């Protein structure tokens, strides 16, 4: 292949496809974990390589040129086919390999503790874990089954069917014994807000349950807490909780191992039935391999 006929870099094509789909360099950068300027440079490089503009800017943002629109449809189709075929080849174990997608928190706190039992029962099935915080960002070609918290009719990732893993679950306030040793017991809800450190997750996907919502749903008087520790990662806050840095909201079934082992304890006796439950996500319109069917039966039949 001559240099003139060489294909553009894959990174430029991915940046262009994302920018064309979102009509935004900023949103494309968020999806690909790049800055807006990095996306802009990749697109500019592609335009230089092709010798023509692919985008125009107007008051609404980005708009594909006629040439860009045609090129976008070709690139999107080829990237989708390449992704599907790459995923198929990665599953070289065929029906005996299983890729599970999950958030980092669920994967580390809960899933990693369940898998030894599954692998003892089915030692011939190879497991691969893919961690993605937000299920809306999952590429359906990259995984077989997912495990995420699901709020029916409110958080519905496209192309995925959700089945609850637990019949019911409560949301409770938890902390570590080390925290209570340092700061004393939480006497009541008022004491929690005035004297203790609340760990707060800043994550749009979990906004359906906040400390304020938890207090109000239980009929407890809410006020701005005196001390908070905030992070945009629930996994980070759970690690901070285990390290004795404060009190956080946790899901009783998700944390049952740490609660049983005494790594975590309930800071208050209150429990709020959870609107969201851990769910098994299955890609719709996907052939169910034997490994997928086996894991589903094992998980939901317990």
C-alpha angles and dihedrals in degrees: 000000000000121000089250091056095043116126118250116256114280090234090060092049093049091049091048093048093050093046091048092049095047096032084223135093090204095055091043089054091051091053094048096038091244133122122259090248092052090055090047091052092049092051092046090052089051092048090050091049092050094041096230140077118264099186138042124197122226137160091283094053126252126008127183117240116233089261090045092051092054093044090048093057091051094046093046092051094047094047091050092050091045091050093049093049093044090052090049092052092046088058088064089148086070112199091359097062124077129189114201120195119204143147115272090248097053092041095052102034102036117005096051088056093050099048098071089064092049093047091050089053095042109025092164094065115088116214127212120183121208115191118207119159098210118045089207087071096054117123103222091213093059102062143033104212134005136209116207141137110267130199107199114239092359109065107031115162110209117257096011131111116209127212119182115243094199126045091219139352139188131219112225139174110252139182138163126265087242090061092054090048090057101038106021131241122316103249098195142325093286091051089051092057096042105039110019138067116253116206110219127194116214100204125129091212092061097042090108086080123037133156090260092052090047092052094046095045089055093047093248122145110255128208134158107285117243094226131026139169112206132195136161091229123074090197090058091050092050090052089049089050092052088048091057100253100129151307123300139175114260140177112248098218094043091052098036094114093053090044092050092048093048095244087121132025134188109265092197130021093234120111127187119202105243121242088201122059134188106266138189108234118208123187109243120235090021124130107250110230121211089253091054093049092046094051092046092052091046095049101041096036096060 
